[in-house]
Structure formats: C-alpha cells, structure tokens
Amino acid sequence: MPTNGLHQVLKIQFGLVNDTDRYLTAESFGFKVNASAPSLKRKQMWVLEPDPGQGTAVLFRSSHLGRYLSAEEDGRVACEAERPGRDCRFLVLPQPDGRWVLQSEPHGRFFGGTEDQLSCFATAITQAELWTVHLAIHPQAHLLSVSRRRYAHLCPQEDEIAADSNTPWGVDALVTLIFQNRQYCLKSCDSRYLRSDGRLVWEPEARARYTLEFKAGKLAFKDCDGRYLAPVGPAGTLRAGRNTRPGKDELFDLEESHPQVVLVAANHRYVSVRQGVNVSANQDEELDHETFLMQIDRETKKCTFYSSTGGYWTLVTHGGIQATATQVSANTMFEMEWRGRRVALKASNGRYVCMKKNGQLAAISDFVGEDEEFILKLINRPILVLRGLDGFVCHRRGSNQLDTNRSVYDVFHLSFSDGAYQIRGRGGGFWHTGSHGSVCSDGERAEDFLFEFRERGRLAIRARSGKYLRGGASGLLRADADAPAGVALWEY
C-alpha cells in the first residue's frame, strides 16, 4: 500500500489536568504557566518529546508557543525556552491510579500547585503534584502494533481484537479511545470495550481501563495490575502480557482514520473493482472490493479514492476511470459537488463522472443528470465523535440540548438511509431540529441529516431546513449556519 499520506501517525498532543480539574496552561504574555483553565483548548495542549541526550528524561513543549516547560533550582517554572536546556528535563513517574508525577531531573523536585501558584519545589508527592493525561487528538483512529507492523481490528468470529491486518481496511479497524475515570478504554466498532484478558465487554469496567504511557513517541497501555497490552500468539490477540515494562511488543502508533465509503449509482448497484481495473457499478453487495478510502487534499479540497486492490481511481484515455494509479496526481483528483442526498464527481478533464450503459464509470458528461449522481455512504464511523473549533460535542447536563465546547466527548451512533444519516445519542434518543434552529437529542423518531465531506478530516452536517449545524458563542449546537465553513465544520 503506497503511503501518499494514507498512513499518517498522529502527533500525540495532550492536556495535563491537576487535582482541582484545571488544565496546565502556557500563556503568551510573559511565558508564564498556570493551572486555571477549566477546559482543553489551544493554550492547554502539550507535546512530549524525548530528551536529545537519549536518557530517560522527557521534554514538554507547548503546542501553541513552540517553547519548552522549564523548572529552575529555586522551583520557578516558565514556558520560555526556545531550545531545550538542562532545566527543561523532566522525569515522568506514572502512579497506580493512572496519573503522572513530573519530577525535575536536574533538581529532583516535584512539579505541582494550583491556579497561578505553580512551582517545582516539592520534596514529597501530594495531591497537588498529580496530573491526569487527557489526549487532545480526535479519539477515533487506527491502532498499529510497532513490533508486528500490523493493524488492530475486531474479529467477530473469535470475539477478540487482533493485530494481524496488513491494512486498516473496513469498519472493523476503527478504534475509539474513551476517557473514563482519568484513564482510557479501547472501544471496538461494535461499541464493546477491550478487557485486559482479551475479552470484549459491554461496560467500561476496571479491567477495561488503562493508563497511557509514552515512549519515544509511541503509546503503551498499562492495565490495573501494572501489565501492558500487547499482541499475543500467532493471531496477535490483544491482551495484557507478562511484562511490567513497555518494550517494543507493548508499543503502538495511532494513525489517522480516513473515511472509507461505498458509492451506489443510478442503477442501484455498488461501484466496484471486483471484476478488474475498470471502476464499474455492477455489484449487489458491499464488501472490500466495493469499499474505497477517500482522502481530501488540504489545499484543493479535491478527493482521491483508493481501492482495496491497491490503486487510486485515475482518469485514463477517452474519459475512462480505472483503479490503477500508484501515486496521487492531477488525474486521480476529483471535485465533489454536493447535491442534497447525492454527490456528483468532476474529473481533471472538467467533465462529470457518469455511469455508462454497461455500468462502467467514465468522465464524459458536461452536465449532471441521474446517471451522474451517486449515493455516497460513510461505512467506518458506526459510532461518531464530533469536534468543532471550540471543543467536542457532548450532552448538556439536565437538558436535551448539546454542548459544542467540551473537553470530554460523547459517542453517538450513526445509521444511514438513502443518502442521509440519522444520529442517536445517550438513551437511544435521536437528534432532531427544533424551533429557531435548536438541535435536541431526545427525538423518538429519526430525522435525516446530510453529511458533506468538505475538508480533510472535517465534514459539514446539513439539517432538513437546509441550514448547517454549527457551534458558537453560546456553546450550544444549532442548525442556523448558511455556509459549510468555520464553526460549521466538524472533525469526525
């Protein structure tokens, strides 16, 4: 499988939460640090870097300042250093409850405090020196075993998650990280949790929660007995092994999960590459040959379609479409036009892709009619987490409305019908639009929403009124945006 940006390891950004549920914040003014923020935003994001000296110490770099956290001998802390010096080196001491203690390596003191009274001068560990790690990345991703170079995926027949797949293909390869009681759970695509003995369970019980550890930019998952998840046996079954220290077998990468889609043409058949290199609408069921990985270019907003046979759709002679390209080029890029419940695709020759009488696809049309319209269905998000510019979408306590500015997130269930999606939340209630653009989550009947994949990793959601869902100053989800941009785009 060629890379071309398909396999992109996520840069692990995180927040550190103290005992009073406030986030470590790096301020631009004076490069001061405090623990005053109630939520995880840009100033609260940090990146862990290994010590260049190859020791056990690590460096904490502010994502938004690009500067390093430092602690002087007298305990004063700041985030001013543009290059890491001796005072920027910290040891991370994981605690049994999953929290971290940060110790200055050169001075031996512990970092902690509240509000703007932070210091690194404590000689003993108290509650004020304990920090919870809260990942700032979107929590839905692919999990790659570093030692086996295989992807984790759900195996329904064996009732387990195994790291034995060469490619993260299909819905089974989706893993969702759930932040629970200051620890993390691994949730499979069918909404079950991975327990440390390898079993899948329906509740996030104690043995299904893990402490995150970082080593050389990789992730390790430590269970409540101090053992680490690893692929075990020939099948690579994920469960806790014997090791109490993370080695290569216990390390994982998180990779970006691109949308995987199926397309249905006007003849009600699935677009496929089952019968050769020609892309044709000739199949009655959706399997691997009918599934395509869709990637949107950050600059042009055009998309590519990558097939399970290892080739990109590409424009060939006389307007034909074949899944034969091994590299992204102008001929592999398609412009998407959203037409309500359908989508039209325009190729690099300026013509629309249509279905010919024999089912084959070709970019030969100047106008859009029935044969140029396709149903596009997202298949690898049966459960959905949405993040906007201000935070995650989450149920508002004591209300049927939805917040859009939370540091924690709710998981929503997605269903699909004739080009539209239905979204179901906690308690089984459906999302629905109310008066004056309000969006509620307690509907007894499903309401249709249209998904438009506008940017890489971001979609717009259109309500039945024709307006787009957005966040905003009120912190509530509303359906009153006129254009699919800015606060009306969502990471998914």
N, C-alpha and C positions, 0 to 999 in steps of 0.2 A: 504494500500500500504506500504510495508516494506521500511524502509529507505535505508540501504545499500549504502548510498551515493547518492541516487536518489534525495532527497530533500536537497540541499545544499544552504544555504543562502550565497549570495555573500558578501565578505568583501568589504565594501564601501571604495575605495581609490579615491582620487580626487586631482586635482591641484587647486591652487589659483592664479588667473590672476589679475595683477594690472591695473591701468588706461592706462598704456602705452603698454598693451598687452604682458607683461613679467611675467613669472611664478616664484612663490616663490620657491627658491632652497636651499636645505640643502647640504653644502659642507662637504666632509670628512676631508679636511685639515683645522684644526683649529675650526671645527664645526661651521663655520660662515654661515650666511644666506644672500642671496641677491635676487634680482628680475631682473635677466639678461637673463634668458633663453627664447628663442622665441617659444619653443615647449615643450610638456609634455613628459618627459622621466622618468627614474627611480629616479633620484635625485629630481624631482619635484612632487613626489607622497606623499600624506599625508593621515593619518587615524585619524578620530575623535573619541576620547574616552570620556566616561562620567567621571566626577570628582568622585573619590572614596568617597568623603565626602557627596555624594548624593545631592549636591547643584545644582544650575543652570549653574555653570561653566563647561567648557569642556577642554580637553587636545588635543593638536595637536602633533601627533607622526610621525616622518619621516619614511616612509616605508623602505627606504634602510639603514638608520642608526640605526633605532630602538630607537632613542633618542627623547627627547621632546623639543618643542619650549618653550623658556622662555624669560621673559622681566623683567629686573631689575628696581629698583626705579628710576635710572638715565636715563632710556629709552634704555639702551643697550640690544640687542637681540642676542640670540645664539640658537643652537640646540645641546646642550652638555649633558643635564641631562639624566642619565640612568634611574633614577626613578623620577616620577613627584613630585616636591616640590611646595611651595606656589607660586613662580614666574611663574609656568607653567600654571596657571589657567587663562582662558580667557572667556569672555562673547561674544557670537555671536549675533550681532544686525542686523537682516535682514532689508534691505532697500526696499522702494516701487518698485525700478527698478529691484529687484532680487539679487542685490549684497549684500555682507556681510561687516560689520564693526567688527573688532576684538578689544575688549577692555580688557586691563589687569584688572582682577578682584581686586587684592590687591592694585593696584596703580591708577586705574581709567583713565589711559591714553590710547590713541588710536594708533594702530599699522599701519604703512604705510611707504611710501617712494619709491624711485626708485633706480635701479641698486644696487650698494653696499652701498647705503646710507639709510639703513632701520633702523627705531627706533620705540620705543613705548613710545613716549613722547608728542604727540599732544594732546592739550586740546580741540580741535574742529575737526569736521569731514569735510575734504575737499576731492577732487577727489583722492588725494594720499592715502587716508585711505580706499578706496573702493576696494573690492576684488570680482571677479567673480568666482563661483564654477564650475569647469569643471571635471566631473566624469572621472576616469581613467579606469573603468571597461569596458568590452565589452558591448555595449549598447543593445544587444538582450537578453531578459530574460523572466522569468515568474513573474507575479505580484501577491503577496499573501496578502489578507486582514488580518491584525493582529487580529482584533476583531472577524471576522466571520470564520477565518481559511478556506477560500475559495479562489480559484484562479480566476483572471480576465480572461475573454475570450470574443471574438467577438460573438455577437448573430445576425446573418444576418437577421433573420425574424423580430426581434424587432428593428433592426438598432441601436444597442447600444453595449456598453461593460458592462458586468455584472460580479460581483464577487460572483458566485454561483456554481462553479465547484469544486468537491472533488479532482480531479486530473488535472494536466495541460496537458490534452491529445489532440493531434491533432494540426493542424496548427493554429486554432482559439485562442489558448492560448499564442501565441507568441506576445510579446510587444516589440517595438523598441523605445528607448529613442533618441530623436532628439535634438541636441544642436542648439538653434536658438536665435539669438539676446540676448545672455547672459542668456537665460532661456531654459527650456526643454519642449518639446512636447511629448505626448504619441501617437505613431503611431501604428495602428492596422495592422493585417497581410494583409489586402487588401489596404494598403497604405493610409488610412484616419486618420485624427487627431481627438483626443477626445477634444471636447469643454467643457467648464465648466458647461454648462447647460445639458450635457449628450449627445448632438448631435454629430454625426461624420461628419466632413467636409473635403474637399479635399485640403485646403490651411492652412498653419500654422498661422492663424490669431491671433490677440492679445488675444482673449478669449480662444485660444487653447494653450497658453504658460503659464508655471508655474514656480514659484520659488521653488527650492528644500530647504527643511529644514530637519535637522537630529534630532532625539530624541531617546536616548537610543539605538542607532544603527539601528533605523528604519527610513524610508523615509516618508516625508509628502510633498504634492504638493499644493502650495498656488496659487490661481488664481489672476487676476489683480484687483479684488475687495477685496482681503485680506481674502477670504474664502478658505476652504480646500476641496479637493476631498475626497469623502467617498462613500461606498456602501449604497444606499438608497432604502428603501422599501423591500418587500418580495423577489423581484428578485435580489436585490443587485446592481441595476443600478449605475454605477459610474458617479457621478456629484458632483459639489460643494454644500455642505450643508450650514447650517447657522453659523457653528462655525468659530470664528476668532482666535481660539487657537487649536492646534492639540491635540486631545485626542486619546484614543485607536482606536476609529472608523476611525480616519483620518490617521492611520499609516499603512505602507506597508513594506513587505520584498521583495527584489529582489532575485529570485532563479535562479541558473544556468539552462539554457535551453539545455538539452541533445538532440542529434539528434534523430529524430523519422523517421523510414524508413519503406518502404514496399519492399518485395522481390518477384520477378517473376521467376518461374522455367522454365525448358526447355519445358514444356507442355503449356507455355504461360498463366499459371494460377497463381494467387496470393497465397503466403504462408499464412496460416490462422490457427486460433484456434477456428473457428466458430462452428465446429461440435464435440468439445470435447477437451480432454487434448492433443491428438496427434497433433503434428505440421505437417500440410499437405498442399500440393499445389493443392487446389481444388476449388478456388473461382474465379469468373469472374469480381469482382469489389473490390475496395479498400475502406473499411470502418474501424471502430475501431478494429474489430477482425483481420484485416489484417495489422494493424499498430503495430510496435514494437519499444520500446525505446531502443536505442543502447548506451551502455556505455563502454568506453575503459579504461582498467586498466592502471594506470600511469606507473607501473613497467614492466609488462609483455607485454604490448601493445595488449593483447588479449581482446576480447569483450564479452559482455553479451547481450542477447535480452530479454526484459521484455514485457510481453503481457498485453493487456487491461483487461484480466481476473484476473490479479494479480499474475502471476507466471513467473519465468525465464525459458527459454529453458534449459533443462538439459538432459544429456546422461543417458539412462536407459538400462535395460537388452537387450542384443542382438543388441546393437547399436541404438536403437530407440531414438527419440527426442520427449520429452513431455514438455509442459509449466506448470510444477507443482512445481518447486523449490521455496521456500520462502526465501532462503538465497543464497548468492553467494558462490560458492565452485569451486574446480577444474573441476567438471563435467558441470558447467554452463559456462565455458570459452571456446571461440572458436578463433582459429587463422585465420586471414583473409589473403588470398593471392589474390592480385590484378592482374587481367588478362585482361588488356585493358578495354573493356566495361562490363566485367563480373567480378564476385568475386567468389572464392571458399572458403569454410569454413572447417577447420580441427578441429575435436573434441579432447577431452582429451585422447581418446584411440589411437590417432595417425592416425586415418582414416578420410577420407573426407566425408562430408555430401552429400548424393545424394538423388534424388527423385526416389522412387520405382514405380513400375508399377501402384499401387493403389493411387499414389500421396503422400503417407506418406514419411516424411523425416527420414533418418537413416544414421548414421556414419559407413558405412560398406565398403567404397571404398578405395583402395590403390593408385589409380591413378585418375587424373582429365580428364573427358570426358564431353560430352554435358550434361549428367544428373547431373553432379557435379557443374555445373556453374549456377550462379544466377545473374539476374539484381537486383541491389540494388539502390533504389531511395530515396533520402532525401526529405521528404514532409513538414517539418516545417521551411523551410527557403525560402519562396517565394520571400522575399526581403533579401538581403545579405549585411552584413558589414564585411569587412576583415581587420584584424590587424596582422602585422608582427612584427619582433623583433624591428624595428625602428619606428613603428607608423602605422597609418591607411592608407588604400588605398583611394585615392581621385583624382579627375580630376585635371590635371595641368592647371593652368590658361593660356588661349590663345593657348592651344595646344590640340592635340588629344591623348596625352600620359597620363600615370597615375603615380602619386606620390605614394611612399610607406612609407613615413616618416612624415606624417602629424598628427597634434593633433586633427584635425577635420576629419570627415569621410563623404563619400558619400554613399548613399544607392543604391544598384544595384538590378536589377530584374532578377530572375532566371527562366529558363524553362528547360524542360527535354525531351529527346528523345532517346530511345534505348540505355540506359546505359551512355549517355553523357549529359552534361549541356551546355546551351547557356546563356551568361551573357550580359545583356542590361543595358546601363548606361543612363546618362543625355541626354535628347533629343531623346531617342529611339535608339541610335547607339549601335551596337553590338561590343563586344570585338573581336579582331582578331589579329593574329600574322603577323608581317611584316618582313622586311629583317633584318638580323643579330640579330634575337631574340627579336626585339622590340614588345611591346604589345600596341595596339591602341584601342580607344573606339568609333570609328566613322564608323564602318562597316555597310554596307547596308544589307549584308547577315549574317546570324548567322554562327559562327564557333563552332565546337564541342570542349569542354574541358572535361577531365576526372577528377573526384574527387576521391581521395584516402584518407580515414579516417585513418590516421596513428597514431595519439596520442589523448589522451583525450582533446577534445575541439579544436583540430588542424587538418587541412587537407592539403594535397598536391594537386596542380592543374597541370595536365599534358596537354600540348599543342599537336597539331596534329604532331609536329616534334618529339614527344617522350621526349622532354625536359620539365623540371618543371619550373613553374613560381616562381620567387624569387625577393626579394628586394636586396639592395646593396648600395655601397658607392655613386653611382650616384643619389640615391633617386628615380630612375625610375623602374617601373615594367618591368621585362624582362623574356623571356622564353628561358633560356640557362643553367639551373641547371641540372646536371647529376643525382643527388640523392635527394630523398624527405626528406630532413633534414635541420635543422638550418634555414637559411634565406628563404628556400623554403617551410616552414610550416606556415600556416595561422590560426589564431583564427577566428571563424565564428559564 
